[in-house]
Amino acid sequence: MAETTLQQLAEHTGGRVVGDGATIITSAATLEQAQPGQITFLNNNKYLPLLKTTRAGAVIVGEELESVGALLVAKDPYYAFMQAVVLLHGHRPHKPVGMSPLAQVAPDARLGDNCHVHNFATICEGVIIGNNCHIYPGVFVGPGVRMGDDCIIYPNAVIYDGSVIGSRVIVQSNASIGQDGYGFATHSGRHHKIPQIGRAVIEDDVEIGAGSAIERGTLDDTVIGAGSKIGDMVTVGHGAKIGPHCLLVPQVGIAGSAAVGHHCMLGGQVGIVGHVKIGNLVKIGAQAGVINDLPDGASVFGAPAIEADKARRAYALIEYLPEMRKRIRKIEKRLDHCEISD
């Protein structure tokens, strides 16, 4: 853990100090839990009252505000906080182990410089791995896989044959990349497996969450675009295309051949049917069910997913529906009585 001054942090993040720049910062914490010597951030006005009670040594904010302590004013407080956390704590270190004698590595597999393969990892024939990669225990890298530089494959992840992995890719534990897609032809009441001859292609700077599954394509490749971040327990179906720099929160399910544009945000448990096209910069709220194409910039939620403002109004009425039903039935009875009287 590093130690620095608030002024040094400001210079590192491109912000400016309000208060004592000589304040010593040793670690990071939440706004509510932070103690002297720790730095935190405010990125949501909901937590504005905590500025007057926090014990933090400094708070990163987007504009100068009234506070009990020092401030670091930055254009993007959350990004500046990320920079501070990296400087103070760094990313998880990876122990250099070289090539474990308990790993199984095919004689013709090619590994770049400074790669580390842990106990009981399996690297099959024809695999090509770049420089500075870490392959943790229990990982299976199938025949013909191509992997770039600086990748981290955590324990028990599986990368099936022929998959293509870019550089600086992180695959969390128990994830599966390139397994067969869910493709069957039903004939005379029986389901016949369709060979999946496409690949799974993971571009540069992608992270795949724990327990996630990226299916290979039936014919076309399944592609996860550069810089996209896939949460835990996400399934991406065969032949789906996820554009660059998307965020898929845990438990998202995307069916085969769906296409998602760039910089899209999908909330938890979102479901997208197959063969639809999601535009760029689209936001889909948690548990939404998308059954139609969505244009660029759309913001939707609900099942089926509809435009966000309409959905808010519709869902706001749900708790009143039983009472509304009672009132409507009373009105109907009165109308029936009026018709009888006539």
Order of alpha helices (4+ residues) and beta strands (2+ residues): beta-alpha-beta-beta-beta-beta-beta-beta-alpha-beta-beta-beta-beta-beta-beta-beta-beta-beta-beta-beta-beta-beta-beta-beta-beta-beta-beta-beta-beta-beta-beta-beta-beta-beta-beta-beta-beta-beta-beta-beta-beta-alpha-alpha
